Amino acid sequence: MLSNDRVKYTDKEIIEKGSRALTKELGYSGFLRFIRHSEGISKEDYLNVEKEIFKDMSVDKIFDNAKEYWKNKD
């Protein structure tokens, strides 16, 4: 796995930087065409994935897991 400072960006920062880079390289219309094309790339239905991930978990358990994750993230 590659390791550098770029992996420390948040998802929001990655989207912002990627959008700027694509706009710079492709122009606005090219950027929009790229986004429109890439929206259909994922073949997985998120709702089905979500059902499998959280199967047999209560909302309280999901919340506790999320809280623990964010507490230990730093």
N, C-alpha and C positions, 0 to 999 in steps of 0.2 A: 504494500500500500504506500502510495506517495504521501510524504509528510512535508507540509510547508505552512506558512502563515495564512494562506488562502482558505484552509479548511476551518479556520476559526470564525469565518463570517456566519452571521445568522442567515436563516432562510430569506428574510426580507432583504438583507444586504445583497445576497446572491442574485435575487430576482432583479433588484435595482441595477446592479452592476452588469448583469447579463443583458438586461433590456437596453441599457445605454450602449453597450458594445455592439449589440445587434443593430440598433438604430444607426449607430455611426457607420457600420459596415454595409448595411442593406438599405438604409433610408427608412422613412416611416412606413411607406407602403410595403416594402420588403419585410420589415419587422412584423407588420400586421399579417401578411401572408404566412410568414413562418409560424406565428402564434396560432393562426387558424388551422394550419396543417398539423401542428404538433398536438393540438387538443384532442385529436382523434387517435393518437398513437397508442394510448393505454387501452388494452383490451379487457382489463379486469374491471368488474363492477364493484366500486368501492363499498356499496351497501352489503354485498355478499361477503366481501373480505372482512368488513367490520363485524358482521354477524358471527363469522368463524373466530375472529380474534377474541371477542368478548362473550362467546358462548358460555353459559353457566356462571357468569359473573354478575354480581349485584352492582347497582349504581354506586353503593357505598364502597365496594371493593375496588371498582374502577377509579373512584375519587382518591382512595387511599394510595393506590399504586401511582397515580399521577402526582399526588402530593409528595410522595417519597422520591419519585424520579426527579422532580424539580428541586427538592431539597438537596439531593446528592449531585446535581448537575454541575455545580461550581467547583 
